[in-house]
Amino acid sequence: ETGVTQTPRHLVMGMTNKKSLKCEQHLGHNAMYWYKQSAKKPLELMFVYNFKEQTENNSVPSRFSPECPNSSHLFLHLHTLQPEDSALYLCASSRKRGGQETQYFGPGTRLLVL
Amino acid sequence: GQNIDQPTEMTATEGAIVQINCTYQTSGFNGLFWYQQHAGEAPTFLSYNVLDGLEEKGRFSSFLSRSKGYSYLLLKELQMKDSASYLCAVRDSNYQLIWGAGTKLIIKP
C-alpha cells in the first residue's frame, strides 16, 4: 500500500465511450502525475499538476483530458479513444514538482479499448 | 536524445545474487532511482543515488558512477518474491524523470 489509490483497476471501453479514471493520494503531497505504461516500453509522462495547476502536458492527444480539483485528487477523462490507447495508466504523487522528490505510484488502471 | 538502457529480462536462482545494470545518456543528472514493480501492481521505490558509490539497504544495494553514466542494482539472497520488473529512472537537468523500459527478473527455485 503506497498511499495512492486508483479506480477502477480494470476498464474495457469501446471507441465511442466516455469514461473517467480516478486517483487519490493520502500522503499530503502537492504534485500529481499521470503516466502511460505500455508493454516493454518506458513509462510515458502524460500530465503533471503542481499545487492543482497543470505544469506539463507532454503532447498528449486531446481525447485525454485531465482534471485536478484539489491536491489529493486527480482524474483522467477519456473519450473517443483508439485501440492503441490500451495500456496501464499509472498515477503518482510527490511532495512537490521538481527538486529531488520521490514519486509514489498507485496500482494503475488496466485499460482495454475495443 | 535522452536514453536509459537496461536488459529486458534476466533469470536467476533462489538464494543467489543478481546484478541489474542501467546505463544512461541524459541532458544533465540530478539523481537516479530504482523501482520494483510486481505484475499488475504499482511501482514501488527501492533506492535513490545522487553521488557516486554504493548505497546498501538490506538485501538490495544500488551503485552509481556518474562519469560512466552507469548504475546497477544488486539483489542478494534472492527470494521467489523478488520476481518482478525493476525500473531505472534518471532525473535530468530539468528535473524530468527519464525512464528505462524495465528489466523483468525471473527467479527459479
Backbone of each chain as ProteinMPNN parsed JSONL, in Angstrom:
{"seq_chain_A": "ETGVTQTPRHLVMGMTNKKSLKCEQHLGHNAMYWYKQSAKKPLELMFVYNFKEQTENNSVPSRFSPECPNSSHLFLHLHTLQPEDSALYLCASSRKRGGQETQYFGPGTRLLVL", "coords_chain_A": {"N_chain_A": [[0.861, -1.204, 0.0], [0.794, 2.037, -1.073], [-0.222, 4.494, -0.454], [-1.442, 5.764, -2.485], [-4.282, 5.595, -4.365], [-6.18, 4.072, -7.001], [-8.951, 4.065, -9.192], [-11.139, 2.841, -11.763], [-9.699, -0.482, -11.325], [-9.564, -2.054, -13.528], [-10.623, -1.584, -16.885], [-12.769, -1.761, -19.608], [-13.497, -0.439, -22.68], [-15.429, 0.873, -25.417], [-14.654, 2.474, -28.545], [-16.271, 4.683, -28.791], [-17.107, 5.385, -26.314], [-17.311, 7.268, -23.19], [-15.33, 7.692, -20.409], [-13.992, 7.883, -17.047], [-10.942, 7.998, -15.215], [-9.865, 7.671, -11.859], [-7.819, 9.056, -9.325], [-6.446, 9.075, -6.098], [-4.586, 10.518, -3.485], [-3.146, 9.945, -0.307], [-1.122, 11.137, 1.06], [-0.472, 13.695, 1.6], [0.742, 15.111, -0.401], [1.74, 17.51, -2.978], [2.101, 17.461, -5.695], [0.993, 15.809, -8.605], [0.762, 13.135, -10.967], [0.131, 11.774, -14.228], [0.83, 8.77, -15.88], [1.503, 6.743, -18.764], [1.792, 3.307, -19.284], [3.048, 1.042, -21.415], [3.447, -2.29, -22.701], [6.736, -3.459, -22.342], [7.842, -0.98, -22.807], [9.241, 2.238, -21.911], [7.993, 4.129, -19.094], [5.642, 6.63, -19.902], [5.376, 9.977, -19.43], [2.439, 11.817, -18.99], [0.803, 13.97, -17.957], [1.318, 16.641, -15.603], [0.591, 17.939, -12.448], [0.977, 20.606, -10.223], [0.437, 21.794, -7.088], [-2.305, 21.929, -7.796], [-2.24, 23.149, -10.277], [-1.827, 22.724, -13.752], [1.225, 21.797, -14.974], [2.607, 20.505, -16.917], [2.109, 19.111, -20.132], [2.578, 16.582, -22.028], [2.443, 16.615, -25.02], [0.037, 15.206, -25.363], [-2.717, 13.545, -26.846], [-5.9, 15.174, -27.436], [-8.029, 13.621, -26.726], [-7.579, 12.652, -24.269], [-8.186, 14.002, -21.186], [-7.196, 15.803, -18.469], [-8.018, 16.412, -14.981], [-7.79, 18.267, -12.023], [-9.058, 18.742, -9.138], [-8.284, 19.278, -6.522], [-5.393, 19.056, -4.348], [-5.313, 16.416, -3.614], [-6.712, 14.794, -5.334], [-7.012, 13.444, -8.596], [-8.049, 13.273, -11.927], [-8.595, 11.471, -14.981], [-10.055, 12.037, -17.878], [-11.635, 10.264, -20.446], [-12.27, 9.978, -23.909], [-13.576, 8.906, -27.031], [-11.463, 7.057, -27.603], [-8.641, 5.241, -29.016], [-7.712, 1.943, -30.186], [-4.923, 1.674, -29.777], [-4.518, 3.049, -27.495], [-4.811, 1.389, -25.424], [-3.514, 0.298, -22.416], [-1.577, 0.38, -19.348], [-2.508, 2.693, -17.008], [-0.964, 4.844, -14.918], [-0.999, 6.561, -11.867], [0.777, 8.977, -9.987], [2.311, 10.544, -7.114], [4.059, 13.269, -5.513], [5.91, 15.142, -3.047], [6.354, 17.719, -3.994], [6.671, 19.334, -7.2], [9.586, 18.899, -9.05], [12.923, 19.466, -7.755], [14.416, 17.04, -5.576], [12.514, 14.977, -5.36], [10.831, 11.998, -4.412], [8.706, 9.919, -6.299], [5.541, 8.458, -5.698], [3.601, 5.689, -6.493], [0.327, 4.74, -7.685], [-1.662, 1.68, -8.057], [-2.518, 1.507, -10.645], [-4.649, 1.642, -13.595], [-5.837, -0.777, -15.66], [-6.396, -0.501, -18.946], [-8.462, -1.352, -21.648], [-9.158, -0.841, -24.935], [-11.637, -1.341, -27.22]], "CA_chain_A": [[0.0, 0.0, 0.0], [1.703, 3.176, -1.221], [-0.909, 5.735, -0.115], [-2.054, 6.291, -3.701], [-5.284, 4.641, -4.835], [-6.718, 4.345, -8.327], [-10.138, 3.317, -9.586], [-11.204, 1.409, -11.497], [-8.447, -1.187, -11.576], [-9.645, -2.56, -14.904], [-11.66, -0.902, -17.654], [-12.892, -2.089, -21.027], [-14.399, 0.532, -23.278], [-15.462, 0.985, -26.857], [-14.044, 3.714, -29.045], [-17.193, 5.82, -28.714], [-17.469, 5.618, -24.907], [-16.634, 8.255, -22.34], [-15.093, 7.163, -19.064], [-13.004, 8.643, -16.277], [-10.084, 7.326, -14.244], [-9.73, 8.479, -10.65], [-6.647, 8.827, -8.482], [-6.479, 9.801, -4.826], [-3.401, 10.265, -2.667], [-3.36, 10.191, 1.127], [0.237, 11.37, 1.554], [-0.244, 15.126, 1.814], [1.592, 15.625, -1.472], [1.205, 18.626, -3.756], [2.28, 17.224, -7.121], [0.401, 14.555, -9.069], [1.217, 12.802, -12.316], [-0.418, 10.652, -14.987], [1.743, 8.086, -16.767], [1.03, 5.61, -19.547], [2.781, 2.233, -19.332], [2.774, 0.004, -22.406], [4.335, -3.442, -22.533], [8.128, -3.387, -22.785], [8.222, 0.402, -23.13], [9.406, 3.079, -20.722], [6.866, 4.942, -18.66], [5.48, 7.879, -20.635], [4.707, 11.006, -18.637], [1.378, 12.46, -19.761], [0.427, 15.26, -17.36], [1.804, 16.932, -14.254], [-0.063, 19.016, -11.716], [1.695, 21.037, -9.034], [-0.492, 22.666, -6.366], [-3.541, 21.96, -8.593], [-2.039, 23.79, -11.574], [-1.161, 21.847, -14.708], [2.53, 22.346, -15.341], [3.128, 19.824, -18.097], [1.26, 18.306, -20.99], [3.597, 16.099, -22.96], [1.913, 16.346, -26.363], [-0.961, 14.144, -25.241], [-3.903, 13.843, -27.667], [-6.989, 15.824, -26.703], [-9.002, 12.626, -26.256], [-7.275, 12.513, -22.845], [-8.396, 15.311, -20.56], [-7.007, 15.677, -17.028], [-8.677, 17.363, -14.083], [-7.224, 18.191, -10.676], [-9.866, 19.661, -8.333], [-7.52, 19.64, -5.319], [-4.084, 18.396, -4.355], [-5.425, 14.996, -3.275], [-7.475, 14.062, -6.337], [-6.652, 13.642, -9.998], [-8.884, 12.498, -12.827], [-8.252, 11.44, -16.396], [-11.285, 11.811, -18.626], [-11.309, 9.589, -21.696], [-13.363, 9.926, -24.888], [-13.217, 8.512, -28.404], [-10.116, 6.509, -27.6], [-8.232, 4.328, -30.072], [-7.159, 0.692, -29.633], [-3.522, 1.833, -29.352], [-4.503, 3.67, -26.162], [-4.856, 0.303, -24.434], [-2.265, 0.322, -21.648], [-1.748, 0.583, -17.905], [-2.41, 4.117, -16.682], [-0.485, 4.973, -13.548], [-0.997, 7.855, -11.2], [1.825, 9.086, -8.976], [2.346, 11.823, -6.42], [5.28, 13.595, -4.784], [5.665, 16.295, -2.166], [6.239, 18.869, -4.873], [7.272, 19.116, -8.504], [10.959, 19.367, -9.099], [13.758, 19.091, -6.626], [14.805, 15.631, -5.575], [11.387, 14.32, -4.714], [10.488, 10.65, -4.835], [7.32, 9.746, -6.698], [4.871, 7.269, -5.181], [2.653, 5.294, -7.524], [-0.834, 3.906, -7.459], [-1.583, 0.368, -8.715], [-2.816, 1.614, -12.066], [-5.869, 1.17, -14.239], [-5.553, -1.506, -16.908], [-7.416, -0.066, -19.905], [-8.538, -2.034, -22.941], [-10.054, -0.145, -25.864], [-12.031, -2.273, -28.285]], "C_chain_A": [[0.886, 1.239, 0.0], [1.068, 4.477, -0.789], [-1.525, 6.414, -1.319], [-3.015, 5.219, -4.228], [-5.812, 5.065, -6.199], [-7.947, 3.478, -8.56], [-10.578, 3.766, -10.977], [-9.842, 0.759, -11.733], [-8.394, -1.737, -13.0], [-10.808, -1.862, -15.602], [-11.603, -1.364, -19.1], [-13.885, -1.088, -21.616], [-14.317, 0.498, -24.797], [-14.927, 2.34, -27.279], [-14.978, 4.918, -28.936], [-17.585, 6.166, -27.279], [-16.752, 6.817, -24.315], [-16.517, 7.649, -20.949], [-14.085, 8.058, -18.351], [-12.234, 7.73, -15.343], [-9.895, 8.27, -13.062], [-8.481, 8.069, -9.876], [-6.793, 9.663, -7.221], [-5.215, 9.472, -4.04], [-3.646, 10.748, -1.236], [-2.03, 10.526, 1.807], [0.518, 12.835, 1.848], [0.658, 15.749, 0.769], [0.913, 16.743, -2.247], [1.365, 18.478, -5.256], [1.692, 15.865, -7.475], [0.666, 14.392, -10.557], [0.335, 11.704, -12.922], [0.67, 10.115, -15.905], [0.984, 7.034, -17.565], [2.15, 4.566, -19.575], [2.3, 1.164, -20.315], [3.813, -1.085, -22.267], [5.706, -3.18, -23.138], [8.549, -1.999, -23.245], [8.434, 1.181, -21.846], [8.105, 3.779, -20.347], [6.842, 6.248, -19.455], [4.733, 8.867, -19.741], [3.677, 11.71, -19.51], [1.117, 13.878, -19.247], [1.044, 15.38, -15.971], [0.988, 18.085, -13.682], [0.755, 19.318, -10.469], [0.818, 22.067, -8.329], [-1.725, 22.967, -7.226], [-3.385, 22.62, -9.959], [-1.32, 22.827, -12.522], [0.139, 22.493, -15.153], [3.115, 21.674, -16.563], [2.034, 19.045, -18.81], [2.169, 17.835, -22.107], [2.993, 15.642, -24.278], [0.915, 15.203, -26.359], [-2.17, 14.512, -26.092], [-5.059, 14.358, -26.827], [-8.076, 14.848, -26.261], [-8.729, 12.213, -24.802], [-7.367, 13.892, -22.208], [-8.244, 15.177, -19.048], [-7.79, 16.727, -16.255], [-8.119, 17.168, -12.689], [-7.977, 19.172, -9.784], [-9.188, 20.106, -7.04], [-6.252, 18.796, -5.3], [-4.158, 16.904, -4.078], [-6.063, 14.155, -4.373], [-7.053, 14.449, -7.742], [-7.53, 12.725, -10.834], [-8.275, 12.511, -14.223], [-9.518, 11.066, -17.143], [-10.926, 11.314, -20.022], [-12.508, 9.651, -22.638], [-12.81, 9.676, -26.276], [-11.782, 8.004, -28.478], [-9.907, 5.559, -28.765], [-7.686, 3.042, -29.45], [-5.718, 0.822, -29.143], [-3.389, 2.553, -28.012], [-4.61, 2.63, -25.055], [-3.499, 0.214, -23.743], [-2.607, 0.338, -20.167], [-1.54, 2.068, -17.624], [-2.12, 4.252, -15.19], [-0.573, 6.41, -13.086], [0.136, 7.845, -10.174], [1.712, 10.43, -8.28], [3.717, 12.005, -5.783], [5.007, 14.856, -3.968], [5.507, 17.582, -2.976], [6.855, 18.491, -6.204], [8.685, 19.646, -8.458], [11.73, 18.999, -7.852], [14.097, 17.63, -6.704], [13.739, 14.817, -4.863], [11.154, 12.94, -5.295], [9.015, 10.596, -5.196], [6.783, 8.418, -6.169], [3.695, 6.96, -6.089], [1.439, 4.566, -6.971], [-0.709, 2.617, -8.248], [-1.946, 0.391, -10.187], [-4.21, 1.161, -12.442], [-5.466, 0.5, -15.541], [-6.691, -1.225, -17.868], [-7.313, -0.865, -21.194], [-9.583, -1.319, -23.79], [-10.362, -1.072, -27.037], [-12.527, -1.528, -29.518]], "O_chain_A": [[1.639, 1.473, 0.946], [1.757, 5.497, -0.756], [-2.071, 7.511, -1.205], [-2.614, 4.087, -4.499], [-5.882, 6.253, -6.514], [-7.98, 2.308, -8.177], [-10.414, 4.932, -11.336], [-8.937, 1.389, -12.281], [-7.323, -1.866, -13.593], [-11.841, -1.585, -14.992], [-10.547, -1.361, -19.733], [-14.987, -0.92, -21.095], [-13.292, 0.147, -25.38], [-14.768, 3.242, -26.456], [-14.517, 6.058, -28.985], [-18.313, 7.132, -27.051], [-15.753, 7.309, -24.84], [-17.496, 7.155, -20.389], [-13.415, 8.882, -18.973], [-12.795, 6.807, -14.754], [-9.78, 9.485, -13.223], [-8.14, 6.889, -9.79], [-7.213, 10.819, -7.275], [-4.817, 8.312, -3.936], [-4.256, 11.79, -0.995], [-1.839, 10.234, 2.987], [1.612, 13.184, 2.293], [1.272, 16.788, 1.01], [-0.305, 16.912, -2.192], [0.826, 19.281, -6.018], [1.866, 14.892, -6.742], [0.78, 15.366, -11.301], [-0.145, 10.819, -12.214], [1.343, 10.868, -16.609], [-0.033, 6.503, -17.117], [3.305, 4.888, -19.853], [1.3, 0.483, -20.088], [4.918, -0.848, -21.779], [5.827, -2.741, -24.282], [9.515, -1.862, -23.997], [7.875, 0.832, -20.806], [7.231, 3.989, -21.189], [7.874, 6.887, -19.656], [3.594, 8.618, -19.346], [3.982, 12.145, -20.62], [1.198, 14.851, -19.997], [1.262, 14.393, -15.268], [0.733, 19.08, -14.361], [1.173, 18.41, -9.75], [0.49, 23.101, -8.91], [-2.131, 24.121, -7.362], [-4.343, 22.638, -10.732], [-0.332, 22.195, -12.148], [0.14, 23.617, -15.655], [4.029, 22.214, -17.186], [1.171, 18.419, -18.195], [2.493, 18.593, -23.022], [3.019, 14.459, -24.618], [0.94, 14.339, -27.235], [-2.61, 15.661, -26.072], [-5.182, 14.021, -25.65], [-8.96, 15.224, -25.49], [-9.535, 11.519, -24.182], [-6.703, 14.832, -22.643], [-9.059, 14.518, -18.402], [-8.17, 17.772, -16.784], [-7.987, 16.037, -12.219], [-7.573, 20.331, -9.68], [-9.481, 21.183, -6.521], [-6.069, 17.922, -6.146], [-3.176, 16.191, -4.281], [-5.966, 12.929, -4.344], [-6.777, 15.612, -8.036], [-7.731, 11.557, -10.5], [-7.544, 13.429, -14.596], [-9.997, 9.935, -17.06], [-10.046, 11.857, -20.689], [-13.639, 9.405, -22.218], [-11.74, 10.159, -26.646], [-10.99, 8.457, -29.305], [-10.858, 5.128, -29.417], [-7.242, 3.055, -28.302], [-5.332, 0.148, -28.188], [-2.294, 2.658, -27.459], [-4.51, 2.965, -23.875], [-2.466, 0.072, -24.397], [-3.776, 0.314, -19.784], [-0.5, 2.629, -17.971], [-2.904, 3.841, -14.335], [-0.261, 7.345, -13.824], [0.416, 6.813, -9.565], [1.085, 11.352, -8.801], [4.441, 11.039, -5.542], [4.007, 15.543, -4.173], [4.649, 18.417, -2.688], [7.49, 17.443, -6.324], [8.949, 20.71, -7.897], [11.219, 18.285, -6.989], [14.07, 17.039, -7.783], [14.008, 14.082, -3.913], [11.262, 12.73, -6.503], [8.173, 11.155, -4.493], [7.471, 7.398, -6.187], [2.896, 7.837, -6.416], [1.503, 3.88, -5.951], [0.234, 2.455, -9.023], [-1.714, -0.583, -10.904], [-4.862, 0.407, -11.719], [-4.842, 1.111, -16.409], [-7.822, -1.654, -17.641], [-6.232, -1.035, -21.756], [-10.747, -1.211, -23.404], [-9.464, -1.523, -27.747], [-12.9, -2.155, -30.51]]}, "seq_chain_B": "GQNIDQPTEMTATEGAIVQINCTYQTSGFNGLFWYQQHAGEAPTFLSYNVLDGLEEKGRFSSFLSRSKGYSYLLLKELQMKDSASYLCAVRDSNYQLIWGAGTKLIIKP", "coords_chain_B": {"N_chain_B": [[19.258, 12.678, -28.159], [17.583, 11.602, -25.124], [18.288, 8.74, -23.166], [17.767, 5.617, -21.616], [19.177, 2.571, -20.812], [18.565, -0.795, -20.129], [18.73, -4.302, -19.388], [16.313, -6.441, -20.958], [15.273, -8.768, -19.841], [16.067, -11.006, -17.161], [17.319, -13.97, -15.626], [17.533, -15.751, -12.585], [18.68, -17.719, -9.781], [17.0, -18.885, -6.877], [18.207, -17.744, -3.757], [20.629, -16.934, -4.759], [22.787, -14.307, -6.148], [22.088, -11.353, -7.99], [22.805, -8.958, -10.512], [21.571, -6.038, -11.827], [21.944, -4.028, -14.52], [22.149, -0.568, -15.518], [22.403, 1.87, -17.92], [22.892, 5.26, -18.876], [22.114, 8.117, -20.911], [21.712, 11.33, -20.604], [20.432, 14.715, -20.563], [22.063, 16.36, -18.441], [22.16, 15.585, -14.895], [20.414, 14.646, -12.071], [20.103, 12.749, -10.131], [19.389, 9.243, -9.602], [16.994, 6.704, -9.772], [15.737, 3.588, -8.539], [13.081, 1.387, -9.035], [10.757, -1.137, -8.018], [8.502, -3.329, -9.593], [5.873, -5.388, -9.261], [3.954, -7.711, -11.17], [1.019, -6.299, -12.392], [0.862, -4.502, -10.334], [1.625, -1.475, -8.387], [4.524, 0.474, -9.219], [7.141, 0.461, -6.848], [9.186, 2.384, -4.731], [12.652, 1.807, -4.492], [15.41, 2.645, -4.274], [17.67, 5.462, -4.193], [20.169, 7.266, -5.808], [22.508, 9.838, -5.83], [25.073, 10.654, -5.551], [28.332, 9.338, -6.381], [29.009, 5.892, -5.815], [28.186, 3.226, -3.517], [25.021, 2.378, -2.267], [23.559, 0.803, 0.398], [20.866, -1.28, 1.295], [19.622, -3.372, 3.218], [18.949, -6.428, 1.693], [19.218, -5.358, -0.772], [21.241, -3.378, -2.923], [22.465, -0.369, -4.39], [24.381, 1.029, -6.954], [26.304, 3.77, -8.222], [27.924, 5.407, -10.915], [28.712, 8.382, -11.99], [30.432, 9.47, -13.89], [30.653, 7.459, -15.736], [28.083, 7.128, -16.531], [26.398, 5.161, -15.405], [24.734, 2.632, -13.569], [23.993, 0.125, -11.136], [21.773, -2.33, -9.792], [21.897, -4.4, -7.084], [20.933, -7.492, -6.004], [20.753, -9.576, -3.279], [20.796, -12.91, -1.832], [18.503, -14.073, -3.103], [14.957, -14.219, -3.265], [11.849, -15.894, -3.979], [9.844, -14.019, -4.089], [11.094, -11.836, -5.124], [10.833, -11.861, -7.803], [10.018, -9.816, -10.371], [9.559, -6.718, -12.164], [12.197, -4.403, -12.674], [12.732, -1.054, -12.529], [14.647, 1.535, -13.877], [15.367, 4.936, -13.443], [16.233, 8.235, -14.391], [16.797, 11.5, -13.203], [16.768, 14.435, -15.01], [18.471, 17.517, -16.066], [16.374, 19.293, -16.05], [14.841, 18.368, -14.086], [13.142, 16.397, -14.923], [11.896, 13.082, -14.977], [13.459, 10.46, -16.555], [12.757, 7.42, -17.947], [13.749, 3.961, -17.953], [12.941, 0.962, -19.839], [12.57, -1.121, -18.167], [13.562, -4.098, -16.38], [12.771, -7.402, -16.491], [12.808, -9.655, -13.957], [13.304, -12.999, -13.4], [12.928, -15.476, -11.048], [14.149, -18.609, -10.273], [13.471, -21.752, -8.649]], "CA_chain_B": [[18.106, 12.394, -27.315], [17.848, 11.018, -23.813], [18.116, 7.304, -23.272], [18.11, 4.736, -20.494], [19.254, 1.192, -21.284], [18.668, -1.869, -19.155], [18.356, -5.553, -20.054], [14.872, -6.693, -20.989], [14.902, -9.872, -18.962], [17.159, -11.759, -16.555], [16.888, -15.124, -14.835], [18.476, -16.086, -11.521], [18.237, -18.824, -8.923], [16.702, -18.56, -5.481], [19.37, -17.783, -2.884], [21.818, -16.404, -5.441], [22.938, -12.851, -6.269], [21.932, -10.885, -9.361], [23.107, -7.543, -10.721], [20.823, -5.467, -12.948], [22.66, -2.826, -14.95], [21.411, 0.53, -16.152], [23.269, 2.925, -18.451], [22.036, 6.382, -19.255], [22.613, 9.329, -21.572], [20.679, 12.34, -20.354], [20.887, 16.099, -20.51], [22.223, 16.652, -17.029], [21.887, 14.49, -13.954], [20.013, 15.075, -10.727], [19.755, 11.591, -9.312], [18.934, 8.023, -10.271], [16.056, 5.935, -8.951], [15.33, 2.22, -8.871], [11.761, 0.994, -8.56], [10.349, -2.524, -8.235], [7.097, -3.41, -9.975], [5.306, -6.715, -9.458], [2.951, -7.738, -12.236], [-0.302, -5.804, -12.018], [0.908, -3.654, -9.135], [2.287, -0.177, -8.501], [5.969, 0.562, -8.986], [7.459, 0.918, -5.502], [10.521, 2.977, -4.631], [13.671, 0.971, -3.865], [16.634, 3.337, -3.896], [17.998, 6.734, -4.844], [21.594, 7.613, -5.787], [22.86, 11.098, -6.471], [26.54, 10.706, -5.501], [28.982, 8.084, -6.756], [29.244, 4.922, -4.759], [27.24, 2.161, -3.223], [24.042, 2.57, -1.199], [23.078, -0.522, 0.78], [19.603, -1.288, 2.035], [19.252, -4.762, 3.425], [19.422, -7.34, 0.636], [19.364, -4.602, -2.018], [22.242, -2.305, -2.964], [22.499, 0.313, -5.677], [25.684, 1.669, -7.216], [26.271, 4.807, -9.25], [29.115, 6.07, -11.423], [28.23, 9.46, -12.858], [31.361, 9.668, -15.011], [30.402, 6.405, -16.728], [26.651, 7.064, -16.85], [26.152, 3.74, -15.136], [24.269, 2.228, -12.251], [23.459, -1.238, -11.038], [21.013, -2.758, -8.618], [22.393, -5.718, -6.676], [19.997, -8.187, -5.128], [21.403, -10.736, -2.656], [19.93, -13.903, -1.177], [17.259, -13.923, -3.847], [13.763, -14.936, -2.841], [10.881, -16.003, -5.066], [9.059, -12.78, -4.149], [11.858, -10.808, -5.852], [10.432, -11.905, -9.209], [9.331, -8.551, -10.631], [10.311, -5.842, -13.065], [12.971, -3.382, -11.975], [12.768, 0.13, -13.383], [15.685, 2.531, -13.629], [14.926, 6.255, -13.904], [17.191, 9.304, -14.133], [16.253, 12.856, -13.217], [17.694, 15.229, -15.827], [18.741, 18.88, -15.592], [15.089, 19.968, -15.874], [14.139, 17.596, -13.045], [12.238, 15.42, -15.529], [12.314, 11.695, -14.815], [13.589, 9.691, -17.788], [12.593, 6.036, -17.503], [14.081, 2.804, -18.761], [11.797, 0.094, -20.129], [12.435, -2.109, -17.102], [14.157, -5.436, -16.502], [11.952, -8.43, -15.86], [13.655, -10.63, -13.265], [12.635, -14.271, -13.124], [13.658, -16.265, -10.05], [13.82, -20.03, -10.35], [13.83, -22.457, -7.41]], "C_chain_B": [[18.526, 11.765, -26.01], [17.495, 9.533, -23.853], [18.554, 6.601, -21.995], [18.103, 3.31, -21.021], [19.374, 0.232, -20.11], [18.225, -3.159, -19.838], [16.861, -5.799, -19.944], [14.46, -7.73, -19.959], [16.147, -10.549, -18.42], [16.559, -12.909, -15.744], [17.954, -15.428, -13.795], [17.852, -17.155, -10.631], [18.0, -18.343, -7.497], [17.947, -18.733, -4.61], [20.635, -17.185, -3.473], [21.835, -14.872, -5.389], [22.741, -12.483, -7.736], [22.213, -9.392, -9.418], [22.379, -7.066, -11.973], [21.463, -4.13, -13.298], [21.738, -1.812, -15.613], [22.439, 1.549, -16.643], [22.377, 4.042, -18.982], [22.829, 7.446, -20.007], [21.5, 10.352, -21.447], [21.288, 13.73, -20.389], [20.923, 16.506, -19.048], [21.832, 15.471, -16.161], [21.563, 15.081, -12.594], [19.496, 13.901, -9.919], [19.212, 10.441, -10.132], [18.107, 7.21, -9.288], [15.956, 4.5, -9.465], [13.971, 1.966, -8.219], [11.564, -0.492, -8.846], [8.862, -2.532, -8.592], [6.701, -4.874, -10.172], [4.184, -6.617, -10.478], [1.598, -7.272, -11.709], [-0.325, -4.905, -10.804], [1.636, -2.342, -9.398], [3.802, -0.338, -8.456], [6.212, 1.075, -7.573], [8.923, 1.322, -5.429], [11.47, 2.028, -3.905], [14.856, 1.793, -3.38], [16.821, 4.595, -4.723], [19.494, 6.982, -4.692], [21.784, 8.962, -6.469], [24.375, 11.312, -6.468], [27.095, 9.348, -5.887], [29.138, 7.174, -5.551], [28.086, 3.985, -4.566], [26.331, 2.551, -2.059], [23.462, 1.206, -0.871], [21.829, -0.406, 1.626], [19.17, -2.733, 2.163], [19.817, -5.646, 2.332], [19.693, -6.609, -0.679], [20.43, -3.53, -1.869], [22.151, -1.656, -4.335], [23.793, 1.098, -5.774], [25.523, 2.693, -8.318], [27.678, 5.245, -9.604], [28.65, 7.128, -12.404], [29.136, 9.661, -14.063], [31.128, 8.639, -16.116], [28.93, 6.342, -17.144], [26.094, 5.68, -16.588], [25.686, 3.54, -13.709], [23.96, 0.74, -12.291], [22.706, -1.41, -9.742], [21.455, -4.188, -8.315], [21.403, -6.326, -5.689], [20.676, -9.445, -4.596], [20.356, -11.668, -2.059], [18.529, -13.89, -1.791], [16.147, -14.814, -3.292], [12.769, -14.941, -4.001], [10.094, -14.7, -5.211], [9.797, -11.635, -4.846], [11.577, -10.853, -7.354], [9.543, -10.704, -9.497], [10.081, -7.856, -11.751], [10.992, -4.771, -12.25], [13.208, -2.223, -12.933], [13.855, 1.087, -12.921], [15.184, 3.86, -14.184], [15.953, 7.297, -13.493], [16.492, 10.647, -14.174], [17.252, 13.758, -13.946], [17.822, 16.656, -15.289], [17.473, 19.699, -15.399], [14.227, 19.283, -14.818], [13.022, 16.73, -13.616], [12.789, 14.035, -15.253], [12.313, 11.004, -16.168], [13.635, 8.216, -17.386], [13.191, 5.037, -18.481], [12.838, 1.948, -18.951], [11.609, -0.993, -19.078], [13.11, -3.424, -17.43], [13.263, -6.416, -15.761], [12.874, -9.485, -15.268], [12.827, -11.86, -12.916], [13.509, -15.065, -12.163], [13.182, -17.707, -10.134], [14.246, -20.736, -9.067], [15.141, -23.231, -7.569]], "O_chain_B": [[19.696, 11.434, -25.818], [16.526, 9.129, -24.495], [19.567, 6.944, -21.385], [17.115, 2.882, -21.619], [20.19, 0.432, -19.21], [17.425, -3.116, -20.773], [16.226, -5.416, -18.962], [13.436, -7.591, -19.29], [17.158, -10.66, -19.113], [15.437, -12.819, -15.245], [19.147, -15.369, -14.09], [16.66, -17.45, -10.721], [18.728, -17.491, -6.988], [18.652, -19.738, -4.709], [21.608, -16.955, -2.754], [21.034, -14.238, -4.703], [23.175, -13.215, -8.626], [21.895, -8.654, -8.486], [22.554, -7.631, -13.053], [21.516, -3.217, -12.473], [20.702, -2.153, -16.184], [23.254, 2.035, -15.859], [21.27, 3.806, -19.468], [24.022, 7.648, -19.782], [20.469, 10.247, -22.11], [22.501, 13.899, -20.26], [19.917, 16.947, -18.492], [21.252, 14.493, -16.632], [22.31, 15.888, -12.041], [18.568, 14.04, -9.122], [18.65, 10.633, -11.21], [18.476, 7.05, -8.124], [16.076, 4.239, -10.663], [13.74, 2.275, -7.05], [12.131, -1.035, -9.794], [8.062, -1.831, -7.972], [7.135, -5.52, -11.126], [3.549, -5.573, -10.629], [1.097, -7.785, -10.709], [-1.394, -4.575, -10.291], [2.187, -2.123, -10.477], [4.311, -1.195, -7.734], [5.559, 2.025, -7.141], [9.788, 0.664, -6.006], [11.143, 1.507, -2.839], [15.272, 1.671, -2.228], [16.225, 4.77, -5.787], [20.029, 6.917, -3.586], [21.271, 9.188, -7.565], [24.899, 12.064, -7.29], [26.422, 8.328, -5.741], [29.367, 7.623, -4.428], [27.137, 3.958, -5.349], [26.797, 2.993, -1.009], [22.933, 0.525, -1.749], [21.728, 0.423, 2.53], [18.44, -3.253, 1.319], [21.019, -5.625, 2.067], [20.315, -7.16, -1.587], [20.522, -2.862, -0.839], [21.805, -2.307, -5.32], [24.237, 1.737, -4.82], [24.719, 2.519, -9.234], [28.523, 5.434, -8.729], [28.24, 6.811, -13.52], [28.656, 9.99, -15.147], [31.375, 8.915, -17.29], [28.579, 5.565, -18.032], [25.411, 5.098, -17.43], [26.169, 4.181, -12.775], [23.699, 0.174, -13.352], [22.963, -0.738, -8.743], [21.395, -5.067, -9.174], [21.085, -5.726, -4.663], [21.126, -10.285, -5.375], [19.211, -11.287, -1.815], [17.523, -13.723, -1.101], [16.358, -15.966, -2.913], [12.84, -14.096, -4.893], [9.719, -14.319, -6.32], [9.207, -10.592, -5.128], [12.03, -9.981, -8.096], [8.451, -10.582, -8.943], [11.107, -8.342, -12.227], [10.447, -4.285, -11.26], [13.801, -2.386, -14.0], [13.967, 1.404, -11.737], [14.633, 3.902, -15.284], [16.482, 7.253, -12.382], [15.689, 10.91, -15.069], [18.42, 13.845, -13.566], [17.343, 16.963, -14.197], [17.482, 20.691, -14.67], [13.041, 19.58, -14.677], [12.079, 16.368, -12.912], [14.001, 13.825, -15.287], [11.29, 10.965, -16.851], [14.467, 7.82, -16.57], [13.145, 5.242, -19.694], [11.811, 2.174, -18.312], [10.605, -1.706, -19.092], [13.218, -3.817, -18.591], [13.028, -6.28, -14.56], [13.632, -10.133, -15.991], [11.802, -11.777, -12.239], [14.688, -15.298, -12.431], [11.986, -17.992, -10.076], [15.254, -20.375, -8.461], [15.593, -23.88, -6.625]]}, "name": "protein", "num_of_chains": 2, "seq": "ETGVTQTPRHLVMGMTNKKSLKCEQHLGHNAMYWYKQSAKKPLELMFVYNFKEQTENNSVPSRFSPECPNSSHLFLHLHTLQPEDSALYLCASSRKRGGQETQYFGPGTRLLVLGQNIDQPTEMTATEGAIVQINCTYQTSGFNGLFWYQQHAGEAPTFLSYNVLDGLEEKGRFSSFLSRSKGYSYLLLKELQMKDSASYLCAVRDSNYQLIWGAGTKLIIKP"}
